[in-house]
Amino acid sequence: DHGKTTVLRIDAADVINRLANTQISYTPEAVHNSQKRMARILEQGGLRFVPTFFLAGSNFYQTGTEETGSVLDLLQAVVFGERGFLYCNTTGTLVMLTHAWIASSAVQATFDDGTTGATFNYSELTEDNGMELLVNDVTVDSIVGDVHPVYRKNSASVQKYGIRSWPGGTIKSPVEPKDLRKSLAGAIVNAFPDPITRFKTVTVPTVRYLAADRQTLLGIDLGARVTVKRTPIGTGSPATVSQTLVVVGVHHEAHPNWLETTFTLSPLF
C-alpha cells in the first residue's frame, strides 16, 4: 500500500526447504562460470529473491543436456565440481565458497592447549587417527623380465596395528634391479608406519575472552581456516602437532554466565 513498507524476512530453514522442494528442468548454457550457473538455476526455480554470496569459481561450462532435479541438488552439483561448500547462514543468505578461495584465505584464529602462546586456548579437543595412509607390509614386483618379488614389513608397526598391506596388493614397479625394489619397499613401510592424527573438533570457552576476542570467535563461520596446535605428553614426542583445517560446523552453547563454541574441522582436500 502507498506509504507502507513491507519487510520480507527470510531465514535459513525457509531457504533450504524451498531449494529442496522446488523441482526444475535446466539446460546448462555456454561459457557460464559456477557463479553465473548457480544464479541461473535459482532464477529458473523462481527463487531469484534469495540473497546470495557466490564466488565465481574456476570451472566454466559449455552447453549441455537437460538436467532435472531439485534446485538444491543442481546447486550442490556445481559446488561439488568446485570442491567447495554450500550453506545458508542465519540471515538467509545462500553462500558458496570455492576450494580455491578457502585455500588462499587467511587463517582466522589459532587454538592451542595453553603451551604455544596462541590467542585462544581450547577446553576440549577430539582427534581421529586416520588409517588410510598406514602401510607396514609391502610387496614389490617388476613389470619387466622374469624376476622375483621382494617383500618388506615394519615389524614395530605390525605389532601395534596389525598387518596393513599396500592397497591393491602387490606394487608393479618398472624398476627391475632387485636392490632398487628392496629400497622402494623399505622406503614405503618406513614412511607410513603410524596413523595420521586428525583434529576433529575444538571447543573454546568463549565467555572467558574480552569483547574483541569474543567477537573474533563468534565471527568464525563455515569455510574459515583455523590452526589447531597440541603439545603431546611423553618422551620422544614432537614439540608441537600443528594442523591448519577448515571449519565445517559451528555450535554455540549458552547458559547463564557461560558461553562456549565448538568448531567441527576437516582437512582441505
Salt bridges, closest charged atoms under 4 A:
ASP11 OD2 - ARG9 NH1 3.61
ASP14 OD2 - ARG18 NE 3.04
GLU29 OE2 - ARG40 NE 2.74
GLU43 OE2 - ARG40 NH1 3.03
GLU43 OE2 - ARG48 NH2 2.97
GLU67 OE2 - ARG37 NH2 3.05
GLU127 OE2 - ARG230 NE 2.47
GLU132 OE2 - ARG198 NH1 3.30
ASP141 OD2 - LYS172 NZ 3.36
ASP194 OD1 - LYS160 NZ 3.08
GLU253 OE2 - HIS255 NE2 2.84
